[in-house]
Amino acid sequence: MQDGAEKEVLIRRYLMGRTWEQIAVDIVKELKREHLTTSGETFLEWQRPYVEDHIASDDPVLKSL
């Protein structure tokens, strides 16, 4: 059985995870709104190739971020 402190830690971790997930969802919505992606994937690293395709500069530094 978990005591109150352990439950509070679990609740905070859950809420923090939900907060990060919502931030990722919001970022993907904005990328779609700006036509920088067609993917709905919220793991943002997987958005990189879609966004890179829209970088007009030949500077490799911009595409390596």
ZIPE-V827919 format. One record per pair of residues at least 6 apart in sequence whose ideal C-beta (glycine too) atoms are under 7 Angstrom apart, sorted by the first residue. I is the first residue (numbers start at 1). J is the second residue. D is the distance in whole Angstrom. If there is no record, write none. Layout:
((I & J & D) (I & J & D))
This chain:
((21 & 42 & 7) (24 & 42 & 4) (24 & 44 & 6) (25 & 42 & 6) (27 & 44 & 6) (28 & 37 & 7) (28 & 40 & 6) (28 & 42 & 6) (28 & 47 & 7) (31 & 37 & 4) (31 & 47 & 6) (31 & 51 & 7) (36 & 50 & 6) (36 & 51 & 5) (36 & 54 & 5) (37 & 47 & 5) (37 & 50 & 4) (37 & 51 & 6) (38 & 50 & 7) (39 & 46 & 7) (39 & 47 & 6) (39 & 50 & 6) (41 & 47 & 6) (52 & 63 & 5) (55 & 62 & 5) (55 & 63 & 6))
